[in-house]
Every structure is written in C-alpha cells, then in structure tokens.
C-alpha cells in the first residue's frame, strides 16, 4: 500500500484542498481521495494510471474536491472502460452526479455505483478496510491493510527433511499433516514471524476532536491536513 499526495508539488493548489491516491500494488487497484481540478494531470505526473482507479472517495462535498470529477469520469468513458467504478461521498453526491450526467449529456459505458459515507466501516475490499468517522460536515478516515505477512521457517523445514514444494505453502497457511510414522507436523510451528498490516489515519479537519486524537493512538501513521 503506497500513498501518493497528488497536490504535493502543485504550488497553485490552495492549502485547504487535498487529493491523494492509494496504490494497492498487489491487486493493481487505485483508490482516489477527492478529484480536484487538474486531477488527471497530477495522476500522470505521479505515474498513476487512471484506468486502475476503482474507487473515488469524496471527503467533503465542495467544489474544490469535485471540480475534476466530470473530466475524469468522461476520460474513463473514452477509454472504453468496462470495469465498474464506485464513488463514496457525503449526502448529495448522488444528486450531483445525476446533474452532471444530465447537463453534460453523458452516459457512462461502465457501471457507476454511489455510496453515502456514514460513520463506521465504509469499504471492505481485498483485505483493505476504510473506516469513516463523520464529525458534522467533515470526516476522518482510518485505512487498514489487514493482510498478514508470514515468513516461513525454512531452517526448521530442512531439519524435518521436507522437500521444497506445495507442502511449504500448506504449512505456511497453518495446515497440519500426519506423517506415515505417526508424527504430526503442525503448520503453526513453521511460521517464523507474524506482522499485521498497517493502519493509517487521515485527519482532514483543522479542528481536531477528542475522538480523532484517541483514534490516532492505535494507528501507525497519522496524516494531518495542512492549513495556511
């Protein structure tokens, strides 16, 4: 999981505008937070393929966060995209999308799903979770990579004279095996290390609440929105 700040090198962008992308390299998916004006240009500059964008999360329904949305959706339409696209946002995002489709006279070839953000688990997809905490019109987000990195104890496997192959993969997944001589191989005992996924908190409101600060204690990385 890699986070790319799309406005980092843009000196013309106001400090109260923020847009970033999360690259999920293992599944070749990109989740985009906000779609500011010039979003496609910033994606190209940061080597982000818009064809890999599968989810767009609008953190606050204001023009600076959605001014590039119609252009991006239209560009995806021109590429003959067939993969579905999901958009998450505050109440009113569905009405906005219907209006831009109506007045731009654009019909998207791909399926467009719209979800209203509420406090709680908003996205659960491919071992990645996004929790939303709504405070009035602002929202904070926790992004969790639930994938567990397990290192196989190769040295112990060699002590049992186990041949490399599919058996290693089964033991790494904690499968147990009963050998012909009655000895049991417990997969859990062949796991050398265990590491949980990362937890990242995005606080996008300059007036931090007690809840936001308490949540930050259980996360690995905290990103605060910068204000002028």
TAQUI-V66793 format. One record per residue. N is the residue number from 1. RES is the residue in one small letter. SS is DSSP state (alpha for helix, beta for strand, coil for the rest). PSI is psi as a letter, one per 20 degrees, with the letter a starting at -180 (999 if undefined). Layout:
n & res & ss & psi
N & RES & SS & PSI
N & RES & SS & PSI
This chain:
n & res & ss & psi
1 & x & coil & p
2 & x & beta & p
3 & x & beta & p
4 & x & beta & o
5 & x & beta & o
6 & x & coil & i
7 & x & coil & j
8 & x & coil & g
9 & x & coil & j
10 & x & coil & o
11 & x & coil & i
12 & x & coil & i
13 & x & coil & p
14 & x & coil & q
15 & x & coil & h
16 & x & coil & j
17 & x & coil & p
18 & x & coil & p
19 & x & coil & p
20 & x & beta & r
21 & x & beta & q
22 & x & beta & o
23 & x & beta & o
24 & x & beta & n
25 & x & coil & h
26 & x & coil & h
27 & x & coil & j
28 & x & coil & l
29 & x & beta & q
30 & x & beta & p
31 & x & beta & p
32 & x & beta & p
33 & x & beta & o
34 & x & coil & q
35 & x & coil & n
36 & x & coil & r
37 & x & coil & p
38 & x & coil & j
39 & x & alpha & g
40 & x & alpha & h
41 & x & alpha & g
42 & x & alpha & h
43 & x & alpha & g
44 & x & alpha & g
45 & x & alpha & h
46 & x & coil & j
47 & x & coil & l
48 & x & coil & p
49 & x & coil & o
50 & x & alpha & h
51 & x & alpha & h
52 & x & alpha & i
53 & x & beta & p
54 & x & beta & h
55 & x & beta & p
56 & x & beta & p
57 & x & beta & o
58 & x & coil & o
59 & x & coil & h
60 & x & coil & p
61 & x & coil & n
62 & x & coil & q
63 & x & alpha & h
64 & x & alpha & h
65 & x & alpha & i
66 & x & alpha & j
67 & x & coil & h
68 & x & coil & j
69 & x & alpha & g
70 & x & alpha & g
71 & x & alpha & g
72 & x & alpha & g
73 & x & alpha & h
74 & x & alpha & h
75 & x & alpha & h
76 & x & alpha & h
77 & x & alpha & h
78 & x & alpha & h
79 & x & coil & j
80 & x & coil & k
81 & x & coil & p
82 & x & coil & i
83 & x & coil & p
84 & x & coil & q
85 & x & beta & p
86 & x & beta & p
87 & x & beta & p
88 & x & beta & p
89 & x & beta & r
90 & x & coil & r
91 & x & coil & p
92 & x & coil & i
93 & x & alpha & h
94 & x & alpha & g
95 & x & alpha & g
96 & x & alpha & g
97 & x & alpha & h
98 & x & alpha & h
99 & x & alpha & g
100 & x & alpha & h
101 & x & alpha & h
102 & x & alpha & g
103 & x & alpha & h
104 & x & alpha & i
105 & x & coil & l
106 & x & coil & p
107 & x & coil & p
108 & x & coil & p
109 & x & coil & h
110 & x & coil & q
111 & x & coil & p
112 & x & beta & o
113 & x & beta & p
114 & x & beta & p
115 & x & beta & p
116 & x & beta & p
117 & x & coil & p
118 & x & coil & r
119 & x & coil & p
120 & x & beta & a
121 & x & beta & o
122 & x & beta & h
123 & x & beta & p
124 & x & beta & n
125 & x & beta & p
126 & x & coil & l
127 & x & coil & j
128 & x & beta & p
129 & x & beta & q
130 & x & beta & p
131 & x & beta & p
132 & x & beta & p
133 & x & beta & o
134 & x & beta & p
135 & x & beta & n
136 & x & coil & d
137 & x & coil & i
138 & x & beta & r
139 & x & beta & q
140 & x & beta & q
141 & x & beta & q
142 & x & beta & p
143 & x & beta & p
144 & x & beta & p
145 & x & beta & o
146 & x & coil & i
147 & x & coil & p
148 & x & coil & p
149 & x & beta & o
150 & x & beta & p
151 & x & beta & p
152 & x & beta & p
153 & x & coil & n
154 & x & alpha & h
155 & x & alpha & g
156 & x & alpha & h
157 & x & alpha & h
158 & x & alpha & h
159 & x & alpha & h
160 & x & coil & j
161 & x & coil & k
162 & x & coil & p
163 & x & coil & q
164 & x & coil & p
165 & x & coil & b
166 & x & alpha & h
167 & x & alpha & h
168 & x & alpha & g
169 & x & alpha & h
170 & x & alpha & g
171 & x & alpha & h
172 & x & alpha & h
173 & x & coil & j
174 & x & coil & k
175 & x & coil & q
176 & x & beta & q
177 & x & beta & p
178 & x & beta & o
179 & x & coil & q
180 & x & coil & h
181 & x & coil & j
182 & x & coil & i
183 & x & coil & p
184 & x & beta & p
185 & x & beta & o
186 & x & beta & o
187 & x & alpha & h
188 & x & alpha & h
189 & x & alpha & i
190 & x & alpha & j
191 & x & beta & o
192 & x & beta & g
193 & x & beta & q
194 & x & beta & p
195 & x & beta & p
196 & x & coil & r
197 & x & coil & r
198 & x & coil & q
199 & x & beta & p
200 & x & beta & p
201 & x & beta & p
202 & x & beta & o
203 & x & beta & o
204 & x & coil & j
205 & x & coil & p
206 & x & coil & h
207 & x & coil & n
208 & x & coil & p
209 & x & coil & r
210 & x & alpha & h
211 & x & alpha & g
212 & x & alpha & g
213 & x & alpha & g
214 & x & alpha & h
215 & x & alpha & h
216 & x & alpha & h
217 & x & coil & h
218 & x & coil & j
219 & x & coil & q
220 & x & coil & h
221 & x & beta & p
222 & x & beta & p
223 & x & beta & o
224 & x & beta & q
225 & x & coil & p
226 & x & coil & p
227 & x & coil & q
228 & x & coil & 999
